[in-house]
Amino acid sequence: MQRQPINLTEKLSRFGEHWSPRIIAQMNDYHFKLVKFHGEFVWHDHADTDEVFLVLEGSMTIHFRDGDVPVRAGELFVIPKGETHKTSAAAECKAMLVERAGTINTGDVASDKTAADAWI
């Protein structure tokens, strides 16, 4: 076990791709992932797990079929399992995701934005 803090700024500097979450830590059955995004994602859901977004820089919108939730830097939002949603950002947004290990970013939807798990 390494006994060093994880520097989020340093980890974010290691990649530039949007919509490609990178795993930075694991706690029990959950992954902590960093992601950068800009534009709109695809409609999807995660039938078996909640999903957490913690905005580090910028802002984003979480779209639901019945309304939108803006989330700004320093704010966190939990998307309940089974809720169909998509995310978007008018300018680049940097966020941390917390979700069950093995969760596919696009749920059951096949898309060019579907990303494989990758550690950084």
C-alpha positions, 0 to 999 in steps of 0.5 A: 500500500502506498501512503501518499495522497493522490494529487488530482491536478497532476493526474488531470495533467496526464490526459487530454481526451474528453469523455474518457474517465481514468481510474485513480483509486479504488475503495472497496468495490468503488472506483474514483475516476477523473474525467474531462468533458465538453459538449454533450454525452449520450442518454443512458442509465446505470440499472444497478448502481448510483453514480456520483459527479463531483465537479472540480473545475468548470461546470456541467449540466445533468439532464434528466427526462423531466428537467436539468440540474446544473452542477458547478465547481465544488458541488457534488450530485448523486444520480440514483441508479436506474435514472436515465440521464446525460451530461453536458458542458458548454466549456471544458469541465473536470470532474471526479466520478465515484461509481461501482468498479466495472461500471461502463460509462454509457451503461447499456448504450453502445456509443463512440463515447463508450470508454474502457477502464483505464488507470492513470 
